[in-house]
Amino acid sequence: MEKSKLQQEISFHLRLQILIVIFITIASYIHLPFGSLKGNFIYGFHFLLLHFSLFGFIYIISLLKKVFNILLPILFIIASSFAFWVYTQDLTIGVGMIQAILETNLDIAMDVFNFPFILFLILATFTIVYFFKYHKNHQKSSVKSPILIFAIIGIITFFVVENYKFDAFKNRLPYSIYFNTIKYFDKPNITLKKVTQNVLTKENNLQIIVVIGESVRADHLSLNGYYRNTNPLLSQQENIVSFHKTYTPFTFTAQSIPQILTNQSIDNVEKNIEFTSLYSVLNKASFKTEWIGNQTLEKSYKDIIYENSSRTIVDKFHSFLSFKKEKDLVMLNYFKDDNNEYVNNITTFHMIGSHWFYNSRIDSSFMKFKPIITSKYLGSSRKEDIVNSYDNTILYLDFFLNELIEKLKKSSKKTILIYISDHGETLGEDDMWLHAQEHKASKNPAMLVWYSNNFEKSYPLKIKQLKSKKQDSITTDFLFHSVLDIGEIKNFDYLKGQSIFN
C-alpha cells in the first residue's frame, strides 16, 4: 500500500476517534471518582481499550465506503444526543431511557429539547458533517491495508474484555445505546400466569409493607450480632424480629427479584415455565397494590411490577451507575398512608440500598465509619476502607427503615413490614468483591420483620409463630407464601408451610 494512502487512513481514523472522544465517550468517564494514581491508570487504560475496540468496528464498517459515509454521521449525531445527558446530568443510558424514548408521547419528549441540548446537537452535527466533507477525498480504509489487522485485533479486544468482566464496555457510550436497545426488545426470562380463580379474603384494614433492599448481607446488621452498631435506631424499636439465616442462590437483582415476587421456588430455575406474581393474586383479592422504587426496572421483572395498580419509579433515568442517583429516603415522600378501614393494601419499596459505589448511596452525615473509599476502582482501596463505606450504607438503611416505621406507627391499620434484601455482598472474602459472585456472602441476604401493636392484637398466633422461627434457616421462597398467609387468601393454592407466620 502506498505510504501517502496509509498516512491518509491513519490521519482520518485518528481524527475521527478524537471527535468521538470529545462528543461521546468521555461522557462515560467524566463523573467517575478515580481516587488514587492507580485508579487513574486503570480507568485510563480502560478508556484506551474501549476506543481501540471501537476503532476496530468503525474500520470494518468503513470498508463499505458509501454506507459508511451515510451511516457514521447519523450514528455520531444520535450518540452525541445521548452523551449530552450523560455529560450534564450523569444520566444512565439504560433500558429505562430507551423505553422512555420509544414509548413516551411526543409532547413529553419535547421537554428535553432545551437550548443547551439543541446547541450541543447543532455543534455535533456541524462538526461531523464538516469532518466528512473535508475528508471526502481521503483514503479511509482498505482490505489491503496493514491497519486492517489492528482493526480485527480491536474487535477481538471487545469480546476478550467483556468475557473477563461482564458489561465492562456495554455500559459505556456508545456501546450502551446499542446493547440496551437490544435488551429492550428482549423477551423476559419469566412468563407470568394469569390468576383466573375467584380469589378473596375476609380480612380488612390490613396494611402490608414490603421493602426490598439491595446488596445487604445479614451478618453486617448489629441486630444479628455484628460487632459494629450498624442498627442504632432499629435496635431501640419494639416488635422487630430479624432473621440471620436467610438463603438465596441468586446473587444479582435481575434473577432474585422475579423469584422473590412470584411463586417460583429457588429450586426451579427453568425457563419458559409460568409463575404467578404476588401482585396478581392480591389484585384479585381486592388489595390496593402500590410500587415505589428507586431502581430502574429491568426486563426480567418489569412485567411483575406493572401488575401493581399504582407505580412510582423515583429518578428513573439515574441507575446504579450514576453518581447523582437520588437517595432512598426520597421514596418516603411518595408514600401516603391510606386509613380506609375497609381497604387492604400492600406497598412495596425497592431500594438502591448498598449497591456499589457505596458512597453514592448515602448523605455525608452517615459517613460514621472512616476512613472511606475515594475511588470507584476497587483495586486502589484498602479492604478496611471498603468495609467502612459499606457499613455506612447499613447505617443509612437503619435510618430509612426507622423513619418508615415511625410513619407506620401513626396508622390505624393492622400493619406489618417485611424487609428482605435481594442478595448479599462479598467484601473481600476469598478475594471476591460486590455481588453476582458464587460465594456464601452473596447468598445470605438480610431479612427482618416489624409489626404494629394492632397487628399483634389481631394475629397473636402469627406473631408467636414468627418469633419462634427467628433462628430457623429459611429461603427467599418465604415472601410469596408469607404475604398470602398474612392476607388469609382463599381460593388460591400457596404453601402455608413456607410462611414464617404459620
C-alpha positions in Angstrom: 0.0 0.0 0.0 1.3 3.5 -0.9 2.7 5.4 2.0 0.5 8.5 1.3 -2.7 6.5 1.4 -1.6 4.8 4.6 -1.0 8.2 6.1 -4.4 9.4 5.0 -6.0 6.4 6.6 -4.2 6.9 9.9 -5.0 10.6 9.8 -8.7 10.1 9.1 -9.3 7.5 11.8 -7.2 9.2 14.4 -9.1 12.5 14.0 -12.4 10.6 14.0 -11.5 9.0 17.2 -10.7 12.4 18.7 -14.1 13.7 17.7 -15.8 10.6 19.2 -13.9 11.2 22.5 -15.0 14.8 22.7 -18.6 14.4 21.8 -19.4 10.9 23.1 -17.2 8.6 25.0 -15.6 10.9 27.6 -19.1 11.5 29.0 -19.0 8.0 30.5 -15.8 8.8 32.4 -16.1 12.4 33.4 -18.1 11.8 36.6 -16.0 8.8 37.8 -14.1 9.3 41.1 -10.7 8.0 40.2 -9.1 8.5 43.6 -5.5 7.3 43.6 -2.9 7.3 40.8 -3.7 3.6 40.4 -7.4 4.3 39.8 -6.5 6.9 37.2 -4.2 4.5 35.4 -6.8 1.7 35.4 -9.6 3.8 34.1 -7.3 5.5 31.6 -6.3 2.0 30.3 -10.0 1.0 30.2 -10.7 4.1 28.2 -8.0 3.3 25.7 -9.1 -0.3 25.3 -12.7 0.8 24.7 -11.5 3.2 21.9 -9.3 0.6 20.4 -12.3 -1.8 20.2 -14.4 1.0 18.8 -11.8 1.7 16.2 -12.0 -1.9 15.1 -15.7 -1.8 14.4 -15.6 1.6 12.7 -12.8 0.5 10.4 -14.6 -2.6 9.3 -17.7 -0.6 8.5 -15.6 2.0 6.7 -14.7 -0.7 4.1 -18.2 -0.1 2.7 -17.4 3.5 1.8 -20.9 4.6 0.7 -22.7 3.0 3.6 -20.1 4.4 6.0 -20.3 8.0 4.7 -24.1 8.0 5.4 -24.3 5.8 8.4 -21.4 7.0 10.6 -22.6 10.7 10.7 -26.1 9.6 11.6 -24.8 7.3 14.4 -22.5 10.1 15.6 -25.3 12.6 16.0 -27.5 10.0 17.8 -24.8 9.0 20.2 -23.9 12.7 20.8 -27.5 13.4 21.8 -27.4 10.7 24.4 -23.9 11.8 25.5 -25.2 15.3 26.3 -27.4 14.0 29.1 -24.6 11.8 30.5 -22.3 14.8 30.4 -24.6 17.2 32.1 -26.9 15.1 34.3 -24.9 11.8 34.7 -28.0 10.0 33.3 -27.7 6.3 32.6 -28.2 5.1 29.0 -30.2 2.0 30.1 -33.3 0.1 29.1 -35.4 2.7 31.0 -34.2 5.6 28.9 -34.6 3.6 25.7 -38.1 2.7 26.7 -38.9 6.3 27.5 -37.7 7.5 24.1 -39.6 4.8 22.2 -42.8 4.9 24.2 -43.1 8.5 25.5 -45.6 10.9 23.9 -44.1 13.5 21.6 -45.3 16.4 23.8 -43.5 14.9 26.8 -40.3 14.1 24.8 -40.2 17.7 23.6 -39.4 18.8 27.2 -35.8 17.6 26.8 -35.1 19.9 23.9 -33.8 22.8 25.8 -31.4 25.4 24.5 -28.1 23.8 25.7 -29.1 20.5 24.2 -30.0 21.9 20.9 -26.8 24.0 20.8 -24.8 20.8 21.6 -26.6 18.9 18.9 -26.1 21.6 16.3 -22.4 21.7 17.1 -22.1 17.9 16.9 -23.9 17.9 13.5 -21.9 20.7 12.0 -18.6 19.1 13.2 -19.2 15.7 11.8 -20.7 16.9 8.5 -17.7 19.3 8.0 -15.3 16.5 9.0 -16.6 14.1 6.3 -16.8 16.9 3.8 -13.1 17.8 4.5 -12.0 14.2 4.2 -14.3 13.2 1.3 -11.3 12.5 -1.0 -9.1 10.9 1.7 -8.3 7.2 1.8 -10.4 5.9 4.7 -9.7 2.1 4.7 -8.8 -0.8 2.5 -8.7 -4.6 2.8 -5.1 -4.4 1.6 -4.1 -2.0 4.4 -2.0 -3.3 7.3 -4.3 -1.3 9.6 -7.0 -4.0 9.0 -5.1 -6.4 11.2 -5.2 -3.8 14.1 -8.9 -3.4 13.4 -9.5 -7.1 13.8 -7.5 -7.2 17.0 -9.6 -4.2 18.2 -12.8 -6.2 17.7 -11.3 -9.2 19.4 -10.4 -6.9 22.3 -14.0 -6.1 22.9 -15.0 -9.7 23.3 -12.0 -10.6 25.4 -12.6 -7.7 27.8 -16.4 -8.5 28.0 -15.6 -12.1 28.8 -13.2 -11.1 31.5 -15.6 -8.6 33.1 -19.2 -8.6 32.1 -20.6 -5.3 30.8 -17.2 -3.6 31.1 -17.8 -1.9 27.7 -21.5 -2.5 27.3 -22.4 0.1 30.0 -20.2 2.8 28.3 -21.1 5.0 25.4 -21.6 4.4 22.6 -22.0 0.6 23.2 -24.6 1.2 25.9 -27.1 2.7 23.4 -26.9 -0.4 21.2 -26.9 -3.1 23.8 -29.7 -1.5 25.9 -31.9 -1.2 22.8 -31.4 -4.9 22.3 -32.3 -5.6 25.9 -35.5 -3.5 25.5 -36.7 -5.8 22.7 -35.7 -9.0 24.5 -38.4 -11.2 26.0 -38.4 -11.5 29.8 -37.0 -14.7 31.2 -40.1 -15.4 33.3 -43.6 -16.0 32.0 -46.4 -14.8 34.2 -49.5 -16.9 34.7 -52.9 -15.1 34.9 -54.9 -15.6 38.0 -58.4 -16.9 37.0 -59.6 -18.2 40.4 -62.1 -16.2 42.4 -59.5 -15.2 45.0 -60.8 -13.5 48.1 -60.1 -12.6 51.7 -62.3 -11.8 54.6 -59.6 -9.6 56.2 -59.9 -5.8 56.2 -57.9 -2.8 57.4 -54.7 -4.7 56.7 -51.5 -2.9 55.6 -48.5 -4.9 54.3 -45.3 -3.1 53.6 -42.5 -5.0 51.7 -39.1 -3.3 51.5 -36.7 -4.9 49.0 -33.1 -4.0 49.8 -30.1 -4.2 47.7 -26.8 -6.0 48.4 -27.3 -6.1 52.2 -25.8 -9.1 53.9 -27.3 -10.4 57.1 -24.1 -10.6 59.1 -23.5 -6.8 58.9 -26.6 -6.0 60.9 -25.9 -5.4 64.6 -29.4 -6.8 65.1 -27.7 -10.1 64.1 -24.7 -9.8 66.3 -22.3 -7.7 64.1 -19.6 -6.1 66.2 -20.4 -2.6 64.9 -23.5 -0.8 65.9 -25.0 -0.5 62.4 -28.6 -0.5 63.7 -28.6 2.1 66.4 -32.2 3.1 65.7 -33.8 -0.3 64.9 -32.3 -1.8 68.0 -34.4 0.7 70.0 -37.6 -0.3 68.2 -40.0 -2.8 69.7 -41.7 -5.5 67.6 -38.7 -6.3 65.4 -37.7 -9.9 64.5 -34.5 -10.3 62.5 -33.6 -13.5 60.6 -29.9 -14.1 60.1 -30.2 -17.5 58.3 -31.8 -16.5 55.0 -30.7 -18.1 51.8 -30.9 -17.3 48.1 -28.9 -18.9 45.3 -29.5 -15.8 43.1 -26.7 -13.2 43.5 -27.9 -10.4 41.3 -31.1 -8.4 41.0 -32.3 -9.5 37.6 -32.6 -13.1 38.9 -33.5 -12.5 42.5 -36.4 -10.1 42.2 -38.6 -12.3 39.9 -38.1 -15.2 42.3 -38.9 -13.2 45.4 -42.1 -11.7 44.0 -43.5 -14.8 42.4 -44.2 -18.4 43.5 -41.0 -19.5 41.7 -39.0 -21.7 44.0 -35.3 -21.3 44.4 -35.1 -24.9 43.2 -36.9 -24.1 40.0 -34.8 -22.1 37.6 -36.0 -23.5 34.3 -37.1 -21.0 31.7 -40.4 -21.0 29.9 -42.3 -22.1 33.0 -45.3 -19.9 34.1 -45.2 -18.4 37.5 -47.7 -16.3 39.4 -46.8 -12.9 40.7 -47.7 -11.9 44.2 -49.5 -8.8 43.0 -51.8 -10.6 40.6 -53.1 -12.7 43.4 -53.6 -9.7 45.7 -55.3 -7.7 43.0 -57.8 -10.5 42.6 -58.4 -10.3 46.4 -59.1 -6.6 46.1 -55.9 -5.4 47.7 -54.7 -2.0 46.7 -51.2 -2.6 45.3 -48.5 0.0 45.1 -44.9 0.0 44.0 -42.4 2.8 44.9 -39.0 2.1 43.5 -35.6 3.8 43.4 -34.1 1.4 40.8 -34.7 1.5 37.1 -36.8 -1.5 36.1 -35.1 -4.4 34.4 -36.6 -6.5 31.7 -36.7 -9.6 33.9 -39.1 -8.2 36.4 -40.7 -5.2 34.7 -44.0 -7.0 34.0 -44.3 -8.1 37.6 -44.0 -4.5 38.8 -46.5 -3.3 36.2 -49.2 -5.5 37.8 -49.3 -3.1 40.7 -52.3 -0.7 40.5 -50.0 2.2 41.3 -46.4 2.6 40.3 -43.8 5.3 41.1 -40.2 5.0 39.8 -38.1 7.6 41.6 -35.3 9.1 39.5 -35.8 6.5 36.8 -33.0 7.8 34.5 -30.3 7.6 37.1 -29.3 4.0 37.6 -26.8 2.4 40.0 -24.1 3.6 37.5 -24.9 7.2 38.2 -23.2 9.3 41.0 -26.2 11.7 41.1 -28.7 9.0 41.9 -31.4 10.0 44.4 -31.0 8.7 47.9 -33.6 6.1 49.1 -35.2 8.5 51.6 -36.8 10.3 48.8 -39.2 7.4 48.3 -40.9 8.1 51.6 -42.2 11.4 50.2 -44.3 9.3 47.8 -45.8 7.1 50.4 -49.3 8.2 51.7 -50.9 6.2 54.4 -54.4 5.0 53.5 -56.5 4.8 56.7 -59.6 3.4 54.9 -60.5 0.5 57.3 -62.4 -1.3 54.5 -59.4 -1.4 52.2 -56.4 -3.8 52.4 -53.2 -2.5 50.8 -49.7 -3.6 50.1 -46.9 -1.1 49.3 -43.5 -2.3 48.0 -40.4 -0.2 48.3 -37.4 -1.1 46.1 -34.2 0.5 47.4 -30.9 1.2 45.7 -29.6 0.3 49.1 -26.0 -0.8 49.4 -25.2 -1.1 45.7 -21.7 -0.1 44.7 -20.4 2.7 44.6 -21.3 2.8 48.3 -20.5 6.5 49.0 -23.1 7.5 46.3 -25.9 5.8 48.3 -25.8 8.0 51.4 -25.5 11.5 52.6 -22.3 12.7 54.2 -23.9 12.7 57.6 -24.0 8.9 57.6 -20.2 8.5 56.9 -19.5 7.5 60.5 -17.1 4.7 59.9 -13.8 6.0 58.5 -11.6 6.2 56.5 -13.8 5.6 53.5 -13.1 4.8 49.8 -12.2 7.6 47.4 -12.1 5.7 44.1 -14.6 3.6 42.2 -11.8 1.3 41.3 -11.7 -1.4 44.0 -8.1 -2.2 43.5 -7.0 1.2 44.7 -8.8 1.0 48.1 -7.9 -0.9 51.2 -10.3 -3.6 52.4 -10.9 -1.7 55.6 -12.0 1.4 53.8 -14.4 -0.5 51.5 -16.0 -2.2 54.5 -16.3 1.1 56.3 -18.1 2.6 53.3 -20.3 -0.5 53.1 -21.2 -0.3 56.8 -22.1 3.3 56.4 -24.8 2.2 53.9 -26.2 -0.1 56.6 -26.4 2.9 58.9 -28.5 4.6 56.2 -30.7 1.6 55.8 -31.3 1.6 59.6 -32.4 5.3 59.4 -34.6 4.6 56.3 -36.4 1.7 58.0 -36.7 3.6 61.3 -38.3 6.6 59.5 -40.7 4.3 57.7 -41.7 2.5 60.9 -42.3 5.8 62.7 -44.7 6.7 59.8 -46.4 3.4 60.1 -46.9 3.7 63.8 -49.3 6.6 63.2 -51.6 4.4 61.1 -54.8 2.9 62.5 -54.3 -0.2 60.2 -53.1 -3.6 61.2 -49.6 -3.1 59.8 -46.7 -5.3 59.1 -43.4 -4.6 57.4 -41.1 -7.2 55.8 -37.6 -6.2 54.7 -35.7 -8.6 52.5 -32.5 -7.8 50.6 -32.4 -9.2 47.1 -29.0 -10.8 47.8 -25.9 -10.3 49.9 -22.5 -8.8 49.1 -18.9 -10.2 49.1 -16.4 -7.9 50.9 -13.1 -9.4 50.1 -13.8 -13.0 51.2 -11.6 -15.3 49.0 -10.6 -12.2 47.1 -14.2 -11.7 45.8 -16.0 -8.3 45.8 -19.5 -7.0 45.3 -22.2 -9.4 44.2 -23.0 -11.7 41.3 -20.4 -14.0 42.9 -20.7 -17.6 43.7 -19.9 -17.1 47.4 -21.9 -17.7 50.6 -21.6 -14.0 51.5 -23.7 -13.1 48.4 -26.3 -15.7 49.3 -27.2 -14.6 52.8 -29.4 -11.5 52.5 -30.6 -9.5 55.4 -34.2 -10.0 56.4 -36.3 -8.6 59.2 -40.0 -8.1 60.2 -41.6 -5.3 62.1 -45.3 -5.4 63.2 -47.6 -2.8 64.8 -49.4 -3.3 68.1 -52.7 -3.5 66.2 -51.3 -6.3 64.1 -50.2 -8.3 67.1 -53.5 -7.9 68.8 -55.3 -9.1 65.7 -53.0 -12.0 65.0 -51.3 -13.2 68.2 -50.7 -16.7 66.9 -49.0 -15.4 63.8 -46.6 -13.3 65.8 -46.0 -16.3 68.1 -45.0 -18.4 65.1 -42.9 -15.6 63.7 -40.9 -15.2 66.9 -40.4 -19.0 67.2 -38.8 -19.1 63.8 -36.2 -16.4 64.4 -33.3 -18.9 64.4 -34.6 -21.0 61.6 -32.9 -21.4 58.2 -35.3 -20.0 55.5 -35.1 -19.2 51.8 -36.4 -16.3 49.9 -39.3 -18.6 48.9 -40.9 -17.4 52.1 -42.1 -14.0 50.9 -44.8 -15.0 48.4 -46.4 -17.5 50.7 -46.0 -15.4 53.9 -47.7 -12.4 52.4 -50.7 -14.5 51.2 -50.8 -16.2 54.6 -51.0 -12.8 56.3 -53.9 -11.8 54.0 -55.7 -15.1 54.7 -56.1 -15.6 50.9 -58.7 -18.1 49.9 -59.2 -20.0 46.6 -55.6 -19.8 45.6 -53.1 -22.6 46.4 -50.0 -21.5 48.2 -47.6 -23.3 50.5 -48.5 -22.4 54.1 -45.6 -24.4 55.3 -43.3 -21.8 53.6 -44.9 -19.0 55.6 -42.9 -17.6 58.5 -46.3 -16.9 60.2 -47.6 -20.5 60.1 
